[in-house]
């Protein structure tokens, strides 16, 4: 992340982790956007008057690590590829600055609404009976079980609206790894706007559209699998992958 972007973050009023709880949207409408990191500075500057930035211990950028699980035949991935209306992702997520770890299940409904459930556990590279019992509350765990699929690491900026309940996450410094390969995406920014549908168009979405940043919905789990395993079937996502490549390698 450039020095200019870090300087721009100082323009935002801070909001603490405790105050952020009032903005937690576990049942929400999510819209993803992507842009080159060089475009972030302008976007953040435009947002600085109407949004606060999550701050803890003087930090405004936080590190995350996730380990995603899938069935041996990659059912979760292919459910996304086939566009199934109800699908889910399972992961351990570690907040590197605090050390907190959660097992999370994100369930997507009708391509728009996301419902997330999570419980605090130690970070593990396999799922034990306690993990399975938690997951069984929300899905039917297949007999084949779940195995580790990919690791992701990234840095996150989190913004909240001053005048409405919306939360923005901006991920940069993205790194993917599995047992066979790894890849860095230093120039890609993934922006996700999370808000209640009843509140209408997001103020941050308007900033993005005015900056000619268009929606592009693809999860880090899907993107990581495709980039790490190019032979995996991904024709449904081909346009999105090509768009990301153009942005990442633009000069």
Secondary structure as UniProt FT lines:
FT   HELIX           3..9
FT   TURN            10..11
FT   STRAND          13..15
FT   HELIX           17..20
FT   HELIX           21..23
FT   STRAND          27..36
FT   HELIX           37..47
FT   TURN            48..50
FT   STRAND          51..54
FT   TURN            57..58
FT   STRAND          62..70
FT   TURN            72..73
FT   HELIX           75..81
FT   TURN            82..83
FT   STRAND          86..95
FT   TURN            96..98
FT   STRAND          101..109
FT   TURN            110..112
FT   STRAND          113..120
FT   HELIX           129..136
FT   TURN            137..138
FT   TURN            143..144
FT   STRAND          147..161
FT   STRAND          166..177
FT   STRAND          182..185
FT   TURN            186..187
FT   STRAND          188..195
FT   HELIX           197..199
FT   HELIX           203..210
FT   TURN            211..212
FT   HELIX           220..228
FT   TURN            230..231
FT   HELIX           235..237
FT   HELIX           238..248
//
